[in-house]
């Protein structure tokens, strides 16, 4: 997955992350942590609607989608 990882340890909201097809209900945020791991979260309108993933190396978009599908 490509994106701006600067500054590290800061959540970055992904642009063009299918907001229109979900009616703005869900969005994707990514972060490279200060120790070099990658965190991904999909957040819904409710604070209870949240899925977190963590990777030891930079994940591909396909990996994120696959992991989310298995988690949901």
PQR file with spaces between the fields and no chain letter, atoms N, CA, C, O and H, PARSE charges and radii, in Angstrom:
ATOM       1  N    UNK     1       0.856   -1.165    0.000 -0.4000 1.5000
ATOM       2  CA   UNK     1       0.000    0.000    0.000 -0.0000 2.0000
ATOM       3  C    UNK     1       0.900    1.225    0.000  0.5500 1.7000
ATOM       4  O    UNK     1       1.876    1.285    0.748 -0.5500 1.4000
ATOM       5  N    UNK     2       0.584    2.166   -0.809 -0.4000 1.5000
ATOM       6  CA   UNK     2       1.382    3.384   -0.847 -0.0000 2.0000
ATOM       7  C    UNK     2       0.632    4.492   -0.144  0.5500 1.7000
ATOM       8  O    UNK     2      -0.595    4.460   -0.042 -0.5500 1.4000
ATOM       9  H    UNK     2      -0.209    2.117   -1.417  0.4000 1.0000
ATOM      10  N    UNK     3       1.345    5.435    0.323 -0.4000 1.5000
ATOM      11  CA   UNK     3       0.723    6.560    1.001 -0.0000 2.0000
ATOM      12  C    UNK     3       1.795    7.391    1.668  0.5500 1.7000
ATOM      13  O    UNK     3       2.977    7.049    1.645 -0.5500 1.4000
ATOM      14  H    UNK     3       2.341    5.461    0.241  0.4000 1.0000
ATOM      15  N    UNK     4       1.371    8.469    2.253 -0.4000 1.5000
ATOM      16  CA   UNK     4       2.304    9.309    2.980 -0.0000 2.0000
ATOM      17  C    UNK     4       2.382    8.810    4.407  0.5500 1.7000
ATOM      18  O    UNK     4       1.383    8.794    5.127 -0.5500 1.4000
ATOM      19  H    UNK     4       0.411    8.747    2.272  0.4000 1.0000
ATOM      20  N    UNK     5       3.573    8.404    4.811 -0.4000 1.5000
ATOM      21  CA   UNK     5       3.765    7.893    6.164 -0.0000 2.0000
ATOM      22  C    UNK     5       4.381    8.962    7.052  0.5500 1.7000
ATOM      23  O    UNK     5       4.814    8.668    8.166 -0.5500 1.4000
ATOM      24  H    UNK     5       4.384    8.417    4.226  0.4000 1.0000
ATOM      25  N    UNK     6       4.423   10.195    6.573 -0.4000 1.5000
ATOM      26  CA   UNK     6       5.046   11.279    7.316 -0.0000 2.0000
ATOM      27  C    UNK     6       3.975   12.206    7.867  0.5500 1.7000
ATOM      28  O    UNK     6       3.065   12.562    7.117 -0.5500 1.4000
ATOM      29  H    UNK     6       4.071   10.434    5.668  0.4000 1.0000
ATOM      30  N    UNK     7       4.022   12.610    9.099 -0.4000 1.5000
ATOM      31  CA   UNK     7       4.968   12.162   10.117 -0.0000 2.0000
ATOM      32  C    UNK     7       4.592   10.786   10.652  0.5500 1.7000
ATOM      33  O    UNK     7       3.429   10.385   10.610 -0.5500 1.4000
ATOM      34  H    UNK     7       4.760   12.320    9.708  0.4000 1.0000
ATOM      35  N    UNK     8       5.590   10.071   11.155 -0.4000 1.5000
ATOM      36  CA   UNK     8       5.348    8.758   11.744 -0.0000 2.0000
ATOM      37  C    UNK     8       4.510    8.911   13.010  0.5500 1.7000
ATOM      38  O    UNK     8       4.467    9.975   13.627 -0.5500 1.4000
ATOM      39  H    UNK     8       6.535   10.397   11.190  0.4000 1.0000
ATOM      40  N    UNK     9       3.852    7.827   13.373 -0.4000 1.5000
ATOM      41  CA   UNK     9       3.025    7.762   14.584 -0.0000 2.0000
ATOM      42  C    UNK     9       1.858    8.747   14.541  0.5500 1.7000
ATOM      43  O    UNK     9       1.403    9.230   15.577 -0.5500 1.4000
ATOM      44  H    UNK     9       3.886    6.962   12.871  0.4000 1.0000
ATOM      45  N    UNK    10       1.380    9.038   13.329 -0.4000 1.5000
ATOM      46  CA   UNK    10       0.218    9.905   13.141 -0.0000 2.0000
ATOM      47  C    UNK    10      -0.755    9.201   12.212  0.5500 1.7000
ATOM      48  O    UNK    10      -0.359    8.696   11.162 -0.5500 1.4000
ATOM      49  H    UNK    10       1.750    8.645   12.487  0.4000 1.0000
ATOM      50  N    UNK    11      -2.027    9.165   12.593 -0.4000 1.5000
ATOM      51  CA   UNK    11      -3.040    8.552   11.732 -0.0000 2.0000
ATOM      52  C    UNK    11      -3.248    9.413   10.502  0.5500 1.7000
ATOM      53  O    UNK    11      -3.384   10.632   10.606 -0.5500 1.4000
ATOM      54  H    UNK    11      -2.349    9.575   13.446  0.4000 1.0000
ATOM      55  N    UNK    12      -3.272    8.777    9.331 -0.4000 1.5000
ATOM      56  CA   UNK    12      -3.521    9.463    8.063 -0.0000 2.0000
ATOM      57  C    UNK    12      -4.779    8.872    7.448  0.5500 1.7000
ATOM      58  O    UNK    12      -4.857    7.665    7.223 -0.5500 1.4000
ATOM      59  H    UNK    12      -3.161    7.787    9.247  0.4000 1.0000
ATOM      60  N    UNK    13      -5.752    9.712    7.179 -0.4000 1.5000
ATOM      61  CA   UNK    13      -6.991    9.258    6.569 -0.0000 2.0000
ATOM      62  C    UNK    13      -6.767    9.070    5.079  0.5500 1.7000
ATOM      63  O    UNK    13      -6.264    9.965    4.401 -0.5500 1.4000
ATOM      64  H    UNK    13      -5.688   10.693    7.362  0.4000 1.0000
ATOM      65  N    UNK    14      -7.143    7.903    4.574 -0.4000 1.5000
ATOM      66  CA   UNK    14      -6.925    7.572    3.172 -0.0000 2.0000
ATOM      67  C    UNK    14      -7.963    8.287    2.317  0.5500 1.7000
ATOM      68  O    UNK    14      -9.163    8.201    2.579 -0.5500 1.4000
ATOM      69  H    UNK    14      -7.551    7.175    5.125  0.4000 1.0000
ATOM      70  N    UNK    15      -7.495    8.988    1.303 -0.4000 1.5000
ATOM      71  CA   UNK    15      -8.383    9.683    0.374 -0.0000 2.0000
ATOM      72  C    UNK    15      -8.915    8.701   -0.662  0.5500 1.7000
ATOM      73  O    UNK    15      -8.184    7.827   -1.128 -0.5500 1.4000
ATOM      74  H    UNK    15      -6.520    9.058    1.091  0.4000 1.0000
ATOM      75  N    UNK    16     -10.185    8.846   -1.019 -0.4000 1.5000
ATOM      76  CA   UNK    16     -10.769    7.983   -2.037 -0.0000 2.0000
ATOM      77  C    UNK    16     -10.955    6.560   -1.551  0.5500 1.7000
ATOM      78  O    UNK    16     -10.745    5.611   -2.306 -0.5500 1.4000
ATOM      79  H    UNK    16     -10.779    9.556   -0.639  0.4000 1.0000
ATOM      80  N    UNK    17     -11.344    6.405   -0.306 -0.4000 1.5000
ATOM      81  CA   UNK    17     -11.442    5.075    0.301 -0.0000 2.0000
ATOM      82  C    UNK    17     -12.872    4.536    0.290  0.5500 1.7000
ATOM      83  O    UNK    17     -13.339    3.972    1.280 -0.5500 1.4000
ATOM      84  H    UNK    17     -11.515    7.176    0.308  0.4000 1.0000
ATOM      85  N    UNK    18     -13.557    4.714   -0.829 -0.4000 1.5000
ATOM      86  CA   UNK    18     -14.919    4.187   -1.036 -0.0000 2.0000
ATOM      87  C    UNK    18     -15.954    4.865   -0.151  0.5500 1.7000
ATOM      88  O    UNK    18     -16.984    4.273    0.171 -0.5500 1.4000
ATOM      89  H    UNK    18     -13.178    5.172   -1.633  0.4000 1.0000
ATOM      90  N    UNK    19     -15.685    6.101    0.241 -0.4000 1.5000
ATOM      91  CA   UNK    19     -16.659    6.807    1.081 -0.0000 2.0000
ATOM      92  C    UNK    19     -17.994    6.960    0.368  0.5500 1.7000
ATOM      93  O    UNK    19     -19.045    6.885    1.004 -0.5500 1.4000
ATOM      94  H    UNK    19     -14.848    6.583   -0.021  0.4000 1.0000
ATOM      95  N    UNK    20     -17.967    7.172   -0.944 -0.4000 1.5000
ATOM      96  CA   UNK    20     -19.224    7.377   -1.660 -0.0000 2.0000
ATOM      97  C    UNK    20     -20.062    6.111   -1.686  0.5500 1.7000
ATOM      98  O    UNK    20     -21.287    6.179   -1.576 -0.5500 1.4000
ATOM      99  H    UNK    20     -17.112    7.233   -1.461  0.4000 1.0000
ATOM     100  N    UNK    21     -19.418    4.944   -1.831 -0.4000 1.5000
ATOM     101  CA   UNK    21     -20.188    3.697   -1.888 -0.0000 2.0000
ATOM     102  C    UNK    21     -20.714    3.276   -0.520  0.5500 1.7000
ATOM     103  O    UNK    21     -21.636    2.464   -0.439 -0.5500 1.4000
ATOM     104  H    UNK    21     -18.423    4.888   -1.920  0.4000 1.0000
ATOM     105  N    UNK    22     -20.139    3.819    0.563 -0.4000 1.5000
ATOM     106  CA   UNK    22     -20.647    3.508    1.903 -0.0000 2.0000
ATOM     107  C    UNK    22     -21.469    4.659    2.465  0.5500 1.7000
ATOM     108  O    UNK    22     -21.876    4.634    3.626 -0.5500 1.4000
ATOM     109  H    UNK    22     -19.390    4.479    0.497  0.4000 1.0000
ATOM     110  N    UNK    23     -21.708    5.661    1.638 -0.4000 1.5000
ATOM     111  CA   UNK    23     -22.490    6.808    2.091 -0.0000 2.0000
ATOM     112  C    UNK    23     -21.777    7.612    3.166  0.5500 1.7000
ATOM     113  O    UNK    23     -22.422    8.306    3.954 -0.5500 1.4000
ATOM     114  H    UNK    23     -21.377    5.682    0.695  0.4000 1.0000
ATOM     115  N    UNK    24     -20.451    7.525    3.205 -0.4000 1.5000
ATOM     116  CA   UNK    24     -19.691    8.264    4.205 -0.0000 2.0000
ATOM     117  C    UNK    24     -19.686    7.607    5.570  0.5500 1.7000
ATOM     118  O    UNK    24     -19.195    8.191    6.536 -0.5500 1.4000
ATOM     119  H    UNK    24     -19.927    6.961    2.566  0.4000 1.0000
ATOM     120  N    UNK    25     -20.230    6.393    5.664 -0.4000 1.5000
ATOM     121  CA   UNK    25     -20.333    5.711    6.943 -0.0000 2.0000
ATOM     122  C    UNK    25     -18.990    5.197    7.443  0.5500 1.7000
ATOM     123  O    UNK    25     -18.752    5.181    8.650 -0.5500 1.4000
ATOM     124  H    UNK    25     -20.629    5.919    4.879  0.4000 1.0000
ATOM     125  N    UNK    26     -18.117    4.781    6.547 -0.4000 1.5000
ATOM     126  CA   UNK    26     -16.839    4.179    6.910 -0.0000 2.0000
ATOM     127  C    UNK    26     -15.689    4.939    6.281  0.5500 1.7000
ATOM     128  O    UNK    26     -15.833    5.505    5.198 -0.5500 1.4000
ATOM     129  H    UNK    26     -18.311    4.794    5.566  0.4000 1.0000
ATOM     130  N    UNK    27     -14.534    4.955    6.962 -0.4000 1.5000
ATOM     131  CA   UNK    27     -13.315    5.481    6.357 -0.0000 2.0000
ATOM     132  C    UNK    27     -12.115    4.681    6.867  0.5500 1.7000
ATOM     133  O    UNK    27     -12.190    4.007    7.895 -0.5500 1.4000
ATOM     134  H    UNK    27     -14.417    4.495    7.842  0.4000 1.0000
ATOM     135  N    UNK    28     -11.020    4.769    6.133 -0.4000 1.5000
ATOM     136  CA   UNK    28      -9.805    4.017    6.417 -0.0000 2.0000
ATOM     137  C    UNK    28      -8.711    4.973    6.864  0.5500 1.7000
ATOM     138  O    UNK    28      -8.521    6.029    6.262 -0.5500 1.4000
ATOM     139  H    UNK    28     -10.960    5.316    5.298  0.4000 1.0000
ATOM     140  N    UNK    29      -7.987    4.603    7.927 -0.4000 1.5000
ATOM     141  CA   UNK    29      -6.854    5.381    8.399 -0.0000 2.0000
ATOM     142  C    UNK    29      -5.641    4.461    8.522  0.5500 1.7000
ATOM     143  O    UNK    29      -5.773    3.288    8.873 -0.5500 1.4000
ATOM     144  H    UNK    29      -8.142    3.745    8.416  0.4000 1.0000
ATOM     145  N    UNK    30      -4.455    5.005    8.227 -0.4000 1.5000
ATOM     146  CA   UNK    30      -3.216    4.224    8.273 -0.0000 2.0000
ATOM     147  C    UNK    30      -2.150    4.982    9.062  0.5500 1.7000
ATOM     148  O    UNK    30      -2.190    6.207    9.173 -0.5500 1.4000
ATOM     149  H    UNK    30      -4.348    5.957    7.942  0.4000 1.0000
ATOM     150  N    UNK    31      -1.192    4.221    9.609 -0.4000 1.5000
ATOM     151  CA   UNK    31      -0.103    4.831   10.361 -0.0000 2.0000
ATOM     152  C    UNK    31       1.129    3.930   10.312  0.5500 1.7000
ATOM     153  O    UNK    31       1.022    2.707   10.403 -0.5500 1.4000
ATOM     154  H    UNK    31      -1.160    3.226    9.519  0.4000 1.0000
ATOM     155  N    UNK    32       2.290    4.548   10.168 -0.4000 1.5000
ATOM     156  CA   UNK    32       3.533    3.833   10.428 -0.0000 2.0000
ATOM     157  C    UNK    32       3.950    4.252   11.829  0.5500 1.7000
ATOM     158  O    UNK    32       4.118    5.441   12.098 -0.5500 1.4000
ATOM     159  H    UNK    32       2.377    5.542   10.094  0.4000 1.0000
ATOM     160  N    UNK    33       4.119    3.286   12.720 -0.4000 1.5000
ATOM     161  CA   UNK    33       4.457    3.602   14.100 -0.0000 2.0000
ATOM     162  C    UNK    33       5.927    3.991   14.214  0.5500 1.7000
ATOM     163  O    UNK    33       6.708    3.783   13.285 -0.5500 1.4000
ATOM     164  H    UNK    33       3.983    2.320   12.501  0.4000 1.0000
ATOM     165  N    UNK    34       6.290    4.550   15.346 -0.4000 1.5000
ATOM     166  CA   UNK    34       7.679    4.978   15.542 -0.0000 2.0000
ATOM     167  C    UNK    34       8.646    3.800   15.565  0.5500 1.7000
ATOM     168  O    UNK    34       9.845    3.987   15.359 -0.5500 1.4000
ATOM     169  H    UNK    34       5.656    4.719   16.100  0.4000 1.0000
ATOM     170  N    UNK    35       8.140    2.573   15.816 -0.4000 1.5000
ATOM     171  CA   UNK    35       9.012    1.388   15.797 -0.0000 2.0000
ATOM     172  C    UNK    35       8.954    0.624   14.482  0.5500 1.7000
ATOM     173  O    UNK    35       9.427   -0.510   14.407 -0.5500 1.4000
ATOM     174  H    UNK    35       7.166    2.421   15.983  0.4000 1.0000
ATOM     175  N    UNK    36       8.373    1.236   13.430 -0.4000 1.5000
ATOM     176  CA   UNK    36       8.403    0.654   12.089 -0.0000 2.0000
ATOM     177  C    UNK    36       7.277   -0.301   11.754  0.5500 1.7000
ATOM     178  O    UNK    36       7.298   -0.910   10.684 -0.5500 1.4000
ATOM     179  H    UNK    36       7.989    2.157   13.491  0.4000 1.0000
ATOM     180  N    UNK    37       6.287   -0.456   12.633 -0.4000 1.5000
ATOM     181  CA   UNK    37       5.130   -1.293   12.322 -0.0000 2.0000
ATOM     182  C    UNK    37       4.086   -0.435   11.607  0.5500 1.7000
ATOM     183  O    UNK    37       4.172    0.793   11.593 -0.5500 1.4000
ATOM     184  H    UNK    37       6.269    0.038   13.502  0.4000 1.0000
ATOM     185  N    UNK    38       3.104   -1.108   11.016 -0.4000 1.5000
ATOM     186  CA   UNK    38       2.041   -0.405   10.308 -0.0000 2.0000
ATOM     187  C    UNK    38       0.709   -0.772   10.935  0.5500 1.7000
ATOM     188  O    UNK    38       0.424   -1.945   11.177 -0.5500 1.4000
ATOM     189  H    UNK    38       3.034   -2.106   11.027  0.4000 1.0000
ATOM     190  N    UNK    39      -0.104    0.244   11.195 -0.4000 1.5000
ATOM     191  CA   UNK    39      -1.429    0.018   11.760 -0.0000 2.0000
ATOM     192  C    UNK    39      -2.466    0.522   10.764  0.5500 1.7000
ATOM     193  O    UNK    39      -2.271    1.539   10.098 -0.5500 1.4000
ATOM     194  H    UNK    39       0.128    1.196   10.998  0.4000 1.0000
ATOM     195  N    UNK    40      -3.560   -0.203   10.679 -0.4000 1.5000
ATOM     196  CA   UNK    40      -4.663    0.153    9.799 -0.0000 2.0000
ATOM     197  C    UNK    40      -5.935    0.084   10.630  0.5500 1.7000
ATOM     198  O    UNK    40      -6.122   -0.850   11.410 -0.5500 1.4000
ATOM     199  H    UNK    40      -3.718   -1.028   11.221  0.4000 1.0000
ATOM     200  N    UNK    41      -6.804    1.066   10.466 -0.4000 1.5000
ATOM     201  CA   UNK    41      -8.103    0.972   11.128 -0.0000 2.0000
ATOM     202  C    UNK    41      -9.189    1.434   10.175  0.5500 1.7000
ATOM     203  O    UNK    41      -9.031    2.397    9.425 -0.5500 1.4000
ATOM     204  H    UNK    41      -6.652    1.825    9.833  0.4000 1.0000
ATOM     205  N    UNK    42     -10.286    0.719   10.234 -0.4000 1.5000
ATOM     206  CA   UNK    42     -11.474    1.084    9.497 -0.0000 2.0000
ATOM     207  C    UNK    42     -12.468    1.542   10.546  0.5500 1.7000
ATOM     208  O    UNK    42     -12.783    0.803   11.479 -0.5500 1.4000
ATOM     209  H    UNK    42     -10.414   -0.063   10.844  0.4000 1.0000
ATOM     210  N    UNK    43     -12.960    2.762   10.394 -0.4000 1.5000
ATOM     211  CA   UNK    43     -13.797    3.363   11.412 -0.0000 2.0000
ATOM     212  C    UNK    43     -15.166    3.691   10.832  0.5500 1.7000
ATOM     213  O    UNK    43     -15.274    4.255    9.744 -0.5500 1.4000
ATOM     214  H    UNK    43     -12.703    3.363    9.637  0.4000 1.0000
ATOM     215  N    UNK    44     -16.210    3.327   11.575 -0.4000 1.5000
ATOM     216  CA   UNK    44     -17.577    3.660   11.191 -0.0000 2.0000
ATOM     217  C    UNK    44     -18.064    4.869   11.968  0.5500 1.7000
ATOM     218  O    UNK    44     -17.310    5.470   12.734 -0.5500 1.4000
ATOM     219  H    UNK    44     -16.122    2.868   12.460  0.4000 1.0000
ATOM     220  N    UNK    45     -19.315    5.221   11.770 -0.4000 1.5000
ATOM     221  CA   UNK    45     -19.866    6.402   12.423 -0.0000 2.0000
ATOM     222  C    UNK    45     -20.034    6.199   13.925  0.5500 1.7000
ATOM     223  O    UNK    45     -20.029    7.173   14.679 -0.5500 1.4000
ATOM     224  H    UNK    45     -19.927    4.733   11.147  0.4000 1.0000
ATOM     225  N    UNK    46     -20.181    4.971   14.368 -0.4000 1.5000
ATOM     226  CA   UNK    46     -20.298    4.680   15.792 -0.0000 2.0000
ATOM     227  C    UNK    46     -18.919    4.333   16.338  0.5500 1.7000
ATOM     228  O    UNK    46     -18.119    3.705   15.645 -0.5500 1.4000
ATOM     229  H    UNK    46     -20.185    4.180   13.756  0.4000 1.0000
ATOM     230  N    UNK    47     -18.634    4.737   17.576 -0.4000 1.5000
ATOM     231  CA   UNK    47     -17.337    4.399   18.170 -0.0000 2.0000
ATOM     232  C    UNK    47     -17.167    2.897   18.307  0.5500 1.7000
ATOM     233  O    UNK    47     -16.041    2.411   18.416 -0.5500 1.4000
ATOM     234  H    UNK    47     -19.283    5.247   18.139  0.4000 1.0000
ATOM     235  N    UNK    48     -18.259    2.158   18.304 -0.4000 1.5000
ATOM     236  CA   UNK    48     -18.188    0.705   18.392 -0.0000 2.0000
ATOM     237  C    UNK    48     -17.848    0.084   17.038  0.5500 1.7000
ATOM     238  O    UNK    48     -17.404   -1.063   16.978 -0.5500 1.4000
ATOM     239  H    UNK    48     -19.173    2.553   18.215  0.4000 1.0000
ATOM     240  N    UNK    49     -18.053    0.833   15.953 -0.4000 1.5000
ATOM     241  CA   UNK    49     -17.772    0.340   14.605 -0.0000 2.0000
ATOM     242  C    UNK    49     -16.316    0.614   14.262  0.5500 1.7000
ATOM     243  O    UNK    49     -15.998    1.634   13.652 -0.5500 1.4000
ATOM     244  H    UNK    49     -18.414    1.764   16.002  0.4000 1.0000
ATOM     245  N    UNK    50     -15.423   -0.305   14.659 -0.4000 1.5000
ATOM     246  CA   UNK    50     -14.008   -0.091   14.398 -0.0000 2.0000
ATOM     247  C    UNK    50     -13.302   -1.440   14.293  0.5500 1.7000
ATOM     248  O    UNK    50     -13.531   -2.347   15.093 -0.5500 1.4000
ATOM     249  H    UNK    50     -15.682   -1.134   15.155  0.4000 1.0000
ATOM     250  N    UNK    51     -12.451   -1.544   13.300 -0.4000 1.5000
ATOM     251  CA   UNK    51     -11.656   -2.755   13.092 -0.0000 2.0000
ATOM     252  C    UNK    51     -10.196   -2.343   13.009  0.5500 1.7000
ATOM     253  O    UNK    51      -9.840   -1.475   12.213 -0.5500 1.4000
ATOM     254  H    UNK    51     -12.264   -0.807   12.651  0.4000 1.0000
ATOM     255  N    UNK    52      -9.351   -2.956   13.823 -0.4000 1.5000
ATOM     256  CA   UNK    52      -7.926   -2.623   13.862 -0.0000 2.0000
ATOM     257  C    UNK    52      -7.093   -3.783   13.331  0.5500 1.7000
ATOM     258  O    UNK    52      -7.364   -4.948   13.622 -0.5500 1.4000
ATOM     259  H    UNK    52      -9.641   -3.662   14.470  0.4000 1.0000
ATOM     260  N    UNK    53      -6.079   -3.441   12.550 -0.4000 1.5000
ATOM     261  CA   UNK    53      -5.119   -4.425   12.048 -0.0000 2.0000
ATOM     262  C    UNK    53      -3.721   -3.883   12.284  0.5500 1.7000
ATOM     263  O    UNK    53      -3.521   -2.669   12.299 -0.5500 1.4000
ATOM     264  H    UNK    53      -5.859   -2.495   12.314  0.4000 1.0000
ATOM     265  N    UNK    54      -2.745   -4.776   12.469 -0.4000 1.5000
ATOM     266  CA   UNK    54      -1.356   -4.356   12.640 -0.0000 2.0000
ATOM     267  C    UNK    54      -0.449   -5.283   11.837  0.5500 1.7000
ATOM     268  O    UNK    54      -0.673   -6.492   11.773 -0.5500 1.4000
ATOM     269  H    UNK    54      -2.907   -5.763   12.457  0.4000 1.0000
ATOM     270  N    UNK    55       0.576   -4.698   11.228 -0.4000 1.5000
ATOM     271  CA   UNK    55       1.495   -5.448   10.369 -0.0000 2.0000
ATOM     272  C    UNK    55       2.933   -5.106   10.745  0.5500 1.7000
ATOM     273  O    UNK    55       3.225   -3.985   11.160 -0.5500 1.4000
ATOM     274  H    UNK    55       0.758   -3.716   11.279  0.4000 1.0000
ATOM     275  N    UNK    56       3.821   -6.076   10.597 -0.4000 1.5000
ATOM     276  CA   UNK    56       5.235   -5.834   10.896 -0.0000 2.0000
ATOM     277  C    UNK    56       5.965   -5.183    9.721  0.5500 1.7000
ATOM     278  O    UNK    56       7.046   -4.621    9.894 -0.5500 1.4000
ATOM     279  H    UNK    56       3.584   -6.987   10.260  0.4000 1.0000
ATOM     280  N    UNK    57       5.375   -5.259    8.527 -0.4000 1.5000
ATOM     281  CA   UNK    57       5.932   -4.590    7.351 -0.0000 2.0000
ATOM     282  C    UNK    57       4.780   -3.949    6.579  0.5500 1.7000
ATOM     283  O    UNK    57       3.612   -4.226    6.851 -0.5500 1.4000
ATOM     284  H    UNK    57       4.496   -5.715    8.386  0.4000 1.0000
ATOM     285  N    UNK    58       5.113   -3.105    5.629 -0.4000 1.5000
ATOM     286  CA   UNK    58       4.095   -2.359    4.889 -0.0000 2.0000
ATOM     287  C    UNK    58       3.174   -3.321    4.130  0.5500 1.7000
ATOM     288  O    UNK    58       3.653   -4.075    3.282 -0.5500 1.4000
ATOM     289  H    UNK    58       6.062   -2.881    5.408  0.4000 1.0000
ATOM     290  N    UNK    59       1.859   -3.315    4.413 -0.4000 1.5000
ATOM     291  CA   UNK    59       0.934   -4.244    3.759 -0.0000 2.0000
ATOM     292  C    UNK    59       0.487   -3.730    2.395  0.5500 1.7000
ATOM     293  O    UNK    59       0.503   -2.528    2.128 -0.5500 1.4000
ATOM     294  H    UNK    59       1.470   -2.703    5.102  0.4000 1.0000
ATOM     295  N    UNK    60       0.090   -4.662    1.545 -0.4000 1.5000
ATOM     296  CA   UNK    60      -0.533   -4.272    0.276 -0.0000 2.0000
ATOM     297  C    UNK    60      -2.020   -4.018    0.546  0.5500 1.7000
ATOM     298  O    UNK    60      -2.567   -4.473    1.551 -0.5500 1.4000
ATOM     299  H    UNK    60       0.076   -5.638    1.762  0.4000 1.0000
ATOM     300  N    UNK    61      -2.648   -3.300   -0.349 -0.4000 1.5000
ATOM     301  CA   UNK    61      -4.083   -3.040   -0.206 -0.0000 2.0000
ATOM     302  C    UNK    61      -4.857   -4.357   -0.228  0.5500 1.7000
ATOM     303  O    UNK    61      -5.825   -4.524    0.515 -0.5500 1.4000
ATOM     304  H    UNK    61      -2.203   -2.931   -1.165  0.4000 1.0000
ATOM     305  N    UNK    62      -4.432   -5.293   -1.080 -0.4000 1.5000
ATOM     306  CA   UNK    62      -5.099   -6.592   -1.184 -0.0000 2.0000
ATOM     307  C    UNK    62      -5.024   -7.358    0.137  0.5500 1.7000
ATOM     308  O    UNK    62      -5.986   -8.017    0.531 -0.5500 1.4000
ATOM     309  H    UNK    62      -3.646   -5.158   -1.683  0.4000 1.0000
ATOM     310  N    UNK    63      -3.878   -7.268    0.821 -0.4000 1.5000
ATOM     311  CA   UNK    63      -3.718   -7.923    2.117 -0.0000 2.0000
ATOM     312  C    UNK    63      -4.670   -7.333    3.140  0.5500 1.7000
ATOM     313  O    UNK    63      -5.302   -8.066    3.901 -0.5500 1.4000
ATOM     314  H    UNK    63      -3.097   -6.732    0.500  0.4000 1.0000
ATOM     315  N    UNK    64      -4.776   -6.017    3.161 -0.4000 1.5000
ATOM     316  CA   UNK    64      -5.676   -5.348    4.102 -0.0000 2.0000
ATOM     317  C    UNK    64      -7.115   -5.781    3.850  0.5500 1.7000
ATOM     318  O    UNK    64      -7.838   -6.101    4.794 -0.5500 1.4000
ATOM     319  H    UNK    64      -4.263   -5.421    2.543  0.4000 1.0000
ATOM     320  N    UNK    65      -7.535   -5.796    2.598 -0.4000 1.5000
ATOM     321  CA   UNK    65      -8.909   -6.184    2.254 -0.0000 2.0000
ATOM     322  C    UNK    65      -9.164   -7.629    2.667  0.5500 1.7000
ATOM     323  O    UNK    65     -10.203   -7.928    3.254 -0.5500 1.4000
ATOM     324  H    UNK    65      -6.947   -5.537    1.831  0.4000 1.0000
ATOM     325  N    UNK    66      -8.238   -8.520    2.370 -0.4000 1.5000
ATOM     326  CA   UNK    66      -8.387   -9.923    2.737 -0.0000 2.0000
ATOM     327  C    UNK    66      -8.490  -10.100    4.248  0.5500 1.7000
ATOM     328  O    UNK    66      -9.340  -10.848    4.732 -0.5500 1.4000
ATOM     329  H    UNK    66      -7.394   -8.277    1.893  0.4000 1.0000
ATOM     330  N    UNK    67      -7.629   -9.418    4.988 -0.4000 1.5000
ATOM     331  CA   UNK    67      -7.644   -9.532    6.443 -0.0000 2.0000
ATOM     332  C    UNK    67      -8.929   -8.961    7.046  0.5500 1.7000
ATOM     333  O    UNK    67      -9.474   -9.515    8.001 -0.5500 1.4000
ATOM     334  H    UNK    67      -6.939   -8.811    4.595  0.4000 1.0000
ATOM     335  N    UNK    68      -9.405   -7.857    6.483 -0.4000 1.5000
ATOM     336  CA   UNK    68     -10.665   -7.295    6.967 -0.0000 2.0000
ATOM     337  C    UNK    68     -11.839   -8.221    6.696  0.5500 1.7000
ATOM     338  O    UNK    68     -12.721   -8.381    7.539 -0.5500 1.4000
ATOM     339  H    UNK    68      -8.963   -7.408    5.707  0.4000 1.0000
ATOM     340  N    UNK    69     -11.848   -8.825    5.525 -0.4000 1.5000
ATOM     341  CA   UNK    69     -12.931   -9.754    5.199 -0.0000 2.0000
ATOM     342  C    UNK    69     -12.955  -10.914    6.179  0.5500 1.7000
ATOM     343  O    UNK    69     -14.030  -11.327    6.615 -0.5500 1.4000
ATOM     344  H    UNK    69     -11.131   -8.695    4.839  0.4000 1.0000
ATOM     345  N    UNK    70     -11.797  -11.447    6.533 -0.4000 1.5000
ATOM     346  CA   UNK    70     -11.763  -12.581    7.465 -0.0000 2.0000
ATOM     347  C    UNK    70     -12.126  -12.142    8.885  0.5500 1.7000
ATOM     348  O    UNK    70     -12.653  -12.939    9.662 -0.5500 1.4000
ATOM     349  H    UNK    70     -10.924  -11.112    6.179  0.4000 1.0000
ATOM     350  N    UNK    71     -11.851  -10.895    9.226 -0.4000 1.5000
ATOM     351  CA   UNK    71     -12.156  -10.389   10.565 -0.0000 2.0000
ATOM     352  C    UNK    71     -13.639  -10.093   10.734  0.5500 1.7000
ATOM     353  O    UNK    71     -14.195  -10.284   11.815 -0.5500 1.4000
ATOM     354  H    UNK    71     -11.423  -10.248    8.596  0.4000 1.0000
ATOM     355  N    UNK    72     -14.274   -9.629    9.669 -0.4000 1.5000
ATOM     356  CA   UNK    72     -15.693   -9.275    9.730 -0.0000 2.0000
ATOM     357  C    UNK    72     -16.511  -10.519    9.529  0.5500 1.7000
ATOM     358  O    UNK    72     -17.741  -10.459    9.542 -0.5500 1.4000
ATOM     359  H    UNK    72     -13.822   -9.474    8.791  0.4000 1.0000
